[in-house]
Amino acid sequence: MATAEKLLRPEEFLDWEATQPERYEYVAGSVYAMAGMSDEHNQLSTNLVTACAAHLAPPCHVRAEGLKVQIGATFLYPDAMILCSPPLFFNVRCDTIRNPTVIFEVLSESTEAFDRGEKFRRYRSLASLKAIVFVSQDRILVECWSRKGDAWQAQEWENWSESLEIEALGLQIPLAKIYEGLEFLDLVQ
């Protein structure tokens, strides 16, 4: 991700971003343009939201990409998230959530290092967060990092017949549902 421009205050960023046709993330005073979304990325994001919605029970609800998450003076866009309590919004536009329970990131070649590095580090500081799920878009591989007390533990699934398990929510989502409709699957099934 390349730096789009340098702004010093979060309020300046939020006002500026609201007028932009593209989305940007804000980390430590720097603004980063979001990478374009491939068809595979879009399909995976849609599948995640659809599968979560079908398997979640109140009070938990899924949110599609397009909402920011606020972590201190940082504003990031996950690909999807689950909320299990009423949303706490950062601003009156109600486009920035402060209390996600689960965050999903679909990994691409251009974003994986940032998603697994800086974003992952910052997400883990959210007190409300119980799990962070990384979904590969070029092969069947789902990785779930779950909070266990003060530590984070990872679990991976890479078999079409397995299910992603988010233990804190008692949620199981078949990988077949997550990867449904992706063309590269013809090569692996």
Sequence and secondary structure as in RCSB ss.txt:
>XXXX:A:sequence
MATAEKLLRPEEFLDWEATQPERYEYVAGSVYAMAGMSDEHNQLSTNLVTACAAHLAPPCHVRAEGLKVQIGATF
LYPDAMILCSPPLFFNVRCDTIRNPTVIFEVLSESTEAFDRGEKFRRYRSLASLKAIVFVSQDRILVECWSRKGD
AWQAQEWENWSESLEIEALGLQIPLAKIYEGLEFLDLVQ
>XXXX:A:secstr
  EEEE S HHHHHHHHTT SS EEEETTEEEE     HHHHHHHHHHHHHHHHH  TT EEEETT EEEETTEE
E  SEEEESS   BSSTT  EES  SEEEEEE TTTHHHIIIIIHHHHTT TT  EEEEEESSSS EEEEEEETT
EEEEEEE  TT EEEEGGGTEEEEHHHHSTT TTHHHH 
